[in-house]
Amino acid sequence: MKKIKITLVKSPIDRPERQKQTLKALGLNKMNATKEVEATPQILGMVRKVEHMILVEELA
């Protein structure tokens, strides 16, 4: 399965609680935090919900 690298680039301050919880579930707690995860349908759904705050890169 493909892996993706996600980086938090915008602050979750003043965002809905649901988006903050999604970022926490992805493991992004601080600014510029980076996480490598497998691109499962569940992860991609979470990424879609907060895509305006993160940077996503595909890994080979």
TIVO-2410 file (N, C-alpha, C; in nm, 3 decimals):
# residues 60
REC num residu      c1      c2      c3 atome chaine
REC   1      M   0.084  -0.118   0.000     N      A
REC   1      M   0.000   0.000   0.000    CA      A
REC   1      M   0.089   0.125   0.000     C      A
REC   2      K   0.041   0.230  -0.065     N      A
REC   2      K   0.118   0.354  -0.073    CA      A
REC   2      K   0.131   0.419   0.063     C      A
REC   3      K   0.238   0.495   0.079     N      A
REC   3      K   0.257   0.574   0.199    CA      A
REC   3      K   0.250   0.721   0.161     C      A
REC   4      I   0.199   0.800   0.253     N      A
REC   4      I   0.197   0.945   0.231    CA      A
REC   4      I   0.261   1.013   0.352     C      A
REC   5      K   0.315   1.131   0.326     N      A
REC   5      K   0.377   1.212   0.431    CA      A
REC   5      K   0.289   1.335   0.447     C      A
REC   6      I   0.239   1.357   0.569     N      A
REC   6      I   0.154   1.473   0.594    CA      A
REC   6      I   0.221   1.565   0.694     C      A
REC   7      T   0.213   1.696   0.666     N      A
REC   7      T   0.277   1.797   0.750    CA      A
REC   7      T   0.174   1.905   0.783     C      A
REC   8      L   0.165   1.940   0.911     N      A
REC   8      L   0.073   2.046   0.954    CA      A
REC   8      L   0.137   2.181   0.923     C      A
REC   9      V   0.074   2.262   0.837     N      A
REC   9      V   0.132   2.391   0.798    CA      A
REC   9      V   0.049   2.511   0.843     C      A
REC  10      K  -0.076   2.488   0.885     N      A
REC  10      K  -0.160   2.597   0.936    CA      A
REC  10      K  -0.207   2.562   1.075     C      A
REC  11      S  -0.219   2.661   1.159     N      A
REC  11      S  -0.258   2.639   1.298    CA      A
REC  11      S  -0.405   2.598   1.310     C      A
REC  12      P  -0.433   2.503   1.399     N      A
REC  12      P  -0.572   2.464   1.423    CA      A
REC  12      P  -0.646   2.558   1.518     C      A
REC  13      I  -0.579   2.664   1.563     N      A
REC  13      I  -0.646   2.761   1.651    CA      A
REC  13      I  -0.761   2.824   1.574     C      A
REC  14      D  -0.874   2.842   1.640     N      A
REC  14      D  -0.994   2.903   1.583    CA      A
REC  14      D  -1.055   2.816   1.472     C      A
REC  15      R  -1.036   2.687   1.481     N      A
REC  15      R  -1.098   2.592   1.389    CA      A
REC  15      R  -1.202   2.511   1.467     C      A
REC  16      P  -1.298   2.450   1.399     N      A
REC  16      P  -1.397   2.367   1.469    CA      A
REC  16      P  -1.331   2.252   1.544     C      A
REC  17      E  -1.391   2.213   1.655     N      A
REC  17      E  -1.336   2.106   1.739    CA      A
REC  17      E  -1.317   1.977   1.660     C      A
REC  18      R  -1.406   1.950   1.567     N      A
REC  18      R  -1.399   1.828   1.487    CA      A
REC  18      R  -1.269   1.822   1.406     C      A
REC  19      Q  -1.228   1.937   1.351     N      A
REC  19      Q  -1.103   1.941   1.274    CA      A
REC  19      Q  -0.983   1.923   1.366     C      A
REC  20      K  -0.988   1.980   1.485     N      A
REC  20      K  -0.879   1.963   1.581    CA      A
REC  20      K  -0.864   1.816   1.618     C      A
REC  21      Q  -0.976   1.747   1.639     N      A
REC  21      Q  -0.973   1.605   1.674    CA      A
REC  21      Q  -0.919   1.522   1.559     C      A
REC  22      T  -0.952   1.560   1.437     N      A
REC  22      T  -0.901   1.488   1.319    CA      A
REC  22      T  -0.750   1.501   1.311     C      A
REC  23      L  -0.698   1.620   1.334     N      A
REC  23      L  -0.552   1.640   1.332    CA      A
REC  23      L  -0.486   1.558   1.442     C      A
REC  24      K  -0.547   1.552   1.557     N      A
REC  24      K  -0.491   1.474   1.668    CA      A
REC  24      K  -0.491   1.325   1.632     C      A
REC  25      A  -0.597   1.278   1.566     N      A
REC  25      A  -0.605   1.138   1.524    CA      A
REC  25      A  -0.498   1.106   1.419     C      A
REC  26      L  -0.463   1.204   1.338     N      A
REC  26      L  -0.357   1.184   1.239    CA      A
REC  26      L  -0.218   1.192   1.303     C      A
REC  27      G  -0.211   1.237   1.427     N      A
REC  27      G  -0.082   1.245   1.496    CA      A
REC  27      G  -0.011   1.377   1.476     C      A
REC  28      L  -0.085   1.479   1.435     N      A
REC  28      L  -0.025   1.611   1.411    CA      A
REC  28      L  -0.064   1.704   1.525     C      A
REC  29      N   0.025   1.719   1.622     N      A
REC  29      N  -0.006   1.797   1.741    CA      A
REC  29      N   0.053   1.937   1.738     C      A
REC  30      K   0.164   1.955   1.670     N      A
REC  30      K   0.231   2.084   1.669    CA      A
REC  30      K   0.253   2.130   1.525     C      A
REC  31      M   0.278   2.259   1.510     N      A
REC  31      M   0.306   2.315   1.379    CA      A
REC  31      M   0.430   2.249   1.319     C      A
REC  32      N   0.427   2.225   1.191     N      A
REC  32      N   0.535   2.163   1.115    CA      A
REC  32      N   0.563   2.019   1.158     C      A
REC  33      A   0.471   1.958   1.231     N      A
REC  33      A   0.484   1.817   1.266    CA      A
REC  33      A   0.461   1.735   1.140     C      A
REC  34      T   0.540   1.630   1.121     N      A
REC  34      T   0.530   1.547   1.003    CA      A
REC  34      T   0.508   1.403   1.044     C      A
REC  35      K   0.423   1.333   0.968     N      A
REC  35      K   0.391   1.194   0.998    CA      A
REC  35      K   0.385   1.117   0.866     C      A
REC  36      E   0.441   0.997   0.864     N      A
REC  36      E   0.431   0.909   0.748    CA      A
REC  36      E   0.329   0.802   0.781     C      A
REC  37      V   0.226   0.792   0.699     N      A
REC  37      V   0.118   0.695   0.723    CA      A
REC  37      V   0.084   0.623   0.593     C      A
REC  38      E   0.021   0.507   0.606     N      A
REC  38      E  -0.025   0.436   0.487    CA      A
REC  38      E  -0.152   0.501   0.436     C      A
REC  39      A  -0.168   0.502   0.305     N      A
REC  39      A  -0.281   0.571   0.242    CA      A
REC  39      A  -0.403   0.480   0.236     C      A
REC  40      T  -0.461   0.452   0.353     N      A
REC  40      T  -0.584   0.373   0.358    CA      A
REC  40      T  -0.703   0.465   0.331     C      A
REC  41      P  -0.818   0.410   0.295     N      A
REC  41      P  -0.936   0.494   0.272    CA      A
REC  41      P  -0.973   0.578   0.395     C      A
REC  42      Q  -0.953   0.524   0.515     N      A
REC  42      Q  -0.986   0.598   0.637    CA      A
REC  42      Q  -0.894   0.719   0.653     C      A
REC  43      I  -0.766   0.699   0.632     N      A
REC  43      I  -0.669   0.808   0.644    CA      A
REC  43      I  -0.695   0.913   0.536     C      A
REC  44      L  -0.721   0.870   0.414     N      A
REC  44      L  -0.746   0.965   0.305    CA      A
REC  44      L  -0.871   1.048   0.331     C      A
REC  45      G  -0.971   0.988   0.396     N      A
REC  45      G  -1.092   1.063   0.433    CA      A
REC  45      G  -1.061   1.171   0.535     C      A
REC  46      M  -0.977   1.138   0.633     N      A
REC  46      M  -0.939   1.237   0.734    CA      A
REC  46      M  -0.856   1.348   0.670     C      A
REC  47      V  -0.767   1.311   0.578     N      A
REC  47      V  -0.684   1.409   0.509    CA      A
REC  47      V  -0.773   1.506   0.430     C      A
REC  48      R  -0.876   1.455   0.366     N      A
REC  48      R  -0.967   1.539   0.288    CA      A
REC  48      R  -1.038   1.641   0.375     C      A
REC  49      K  -1.069   1.605   0.498     N      A
REC  49      K  -1.142   1.696   0.587    CA      A
REC  49      K  -1.056   1.814   0.636     C      A
REC  50      V  -0.925   1.795   0.640     N      A
REC  50      V  -0.837   1.902   0.691    CA      A
REC  50      V  -0.731   1.940   0.587     C      A
REC  51      E  -0.759   1.918   0.460     N      A
REC  51      E  -0.658   1.943   0.357    CA      A
REC  51      E  -0.617   2.089   0.346     C      A
REC  52      H  -0.700   2.181   0.398     N      A
REC  52      H  -0.665   2.323   0.393    CA      A
REC  52      H  -0.560   2.361   0.498     C      A
REC  53      M  -0.529   2.268   0.589     N      A
REC  53      M  -0.431   2.296   0.694    CA      A
REC  53      M  -0.305   2.211   0.684     C      A
REC  54      I  -0.302   2.116   0.591     N      A
REC  54      I  -0.187   2.025   0.584    CA      A
REC  54      I  -0.127   2.023   0.445     C      A
REC  55      L  -0.007   1.970   0.437     N      A
REC  55      L   0.063   1.949   0.311    CA      A
REC  55      L   0.081   1.798   0.297     C      A
REC  56      V   0.042   1.743   0.182     N      A
REC  56      V   0.047   1.598   0.161    CA      A
REC  56      V   0.145   1.567   0.049     C      A
REC  57      E   0.236   1.472   0.074     N      A
REC  57      E   0.332   1.427  -0.027    CA      A
REC  57      E   0.325   1.277  -0.037     C      A
REC  58      E   0.330   1.226  -0.161     N      A
REC  58      E   0.332   1.081  -0.183    CA      A
REC  58      E   0.476   1.032  -0.171     C      A
REC  59      L   0.493   0.919  -0.106     N      A
REC  59      L   0.624   0.857  -0.097    CA      A
REC  59      L   0.627   0.736  -0.189     C      A
REC  60      A   0.742   0.709  -0.248     N      A
REC  60      A   0.754   0.597  -0.341    CA      A
REC  60      A   0.753   0.464  -0.273     C      A
***
